[in-house]
Amino acid sequence: MNIKPYLQLTRPANIITAVSDILAGIAIAGFSFSLLGIDIWKAVFLCISTIGLYGGGIVFNDIFDLELDRMERPERAIPSGKVSLKGAIIFGVLLLIMGVVAAWFNSPTSAVIAALVAVCALVYDKFGKHHNFLGPINMGLCRGGNLILGMSIIQGAIEQWWLIGILPVCYIAAITMISRGEVHGGNKNTLYFAAFLYILVSSAQLYISYTLDNILFAAAFVALHIFLIFRPLLKAIANPIGPNIGKAVKAGVLSLIVMNAAWVSVSGNIVFALAVLCLLPISMGLAKIFAVT
């Protein structure tokens, strides 16, 4: 069996960004609790969980999009025949089950969160992405849940910091709104609103880092994130054609790693933040081999 088409289905570059969500959630848990006593294996299982959840969600996205992809993206794994529809369904189900089971090794609470993320992903794949308003929020809930899944590594952290999970909802909602113009071009008003949401997230990071007395550490990471996402976005605003929109979406997705590194820097742990940032070249390298959008 040729494994590459199955890997193509999961968007490996994007999965790396999901792993960075978990690491950011772990760092956020450390805002109020010590990370010194964390069981490294529990962190590994949470990372495995998000690989399953994200990979499974993306596989079902392509399953539900099969008829559309036959017309617009016939080169993708399922419409091209490289992966059968039955094979894709089995693969997607196994990935989602892996995501929930791996989360259970941390705690039952983590397993419940993972199951909710899986449900949100499937709802988005089947229904949410067809709704102009609820779709972006639905997709954002998947990422917000993923961040909270990382926080669940420490009992009690979610109660204190769950509101931060709203910010990935804003960020991913922005990317999702932008992505609607990938094929036929976008709307400038939508792009301006996406820019507002990006600024909202970055401002929140700076504010929280200020309250924790770590703003000098966080400012550099936030500035890097703003540079990476706004450079292609401004080009798309100037000329909202499909290719420019696609570049803005790709930058937004890959820069999730930088945003998550910024969350780690908010905790004041620069070594951990730099380690998360090192996931970026890995994700970018995979993006040259496998599709991101």
Secondary structure by P-SEA (a helix, b strand, c coil): ccaaaaaaaaaaaaaaaaaaaaaaaaaaaacccccccccaaaaaaaaaaaaaaaaaaaaaaaaaaaaaaaccccccccccccccaaaaaaaaaaaaaaaaaaaaaacaaaaaaaaaaaaaaaaaaccccccccaaaaaaaaaaaaaaaaaaccccccccccccaaaaaaaaaaaaaaaaccccccccaaaaaaaaaaaaaaaaaaaaaaaaacccccaaaaaaaaaaaaaaaaaaaaacccaaaaaaaaaaaaaaaaaaaaaaaaaaccaaaaaaaaaaaaaaaaaaaccccc
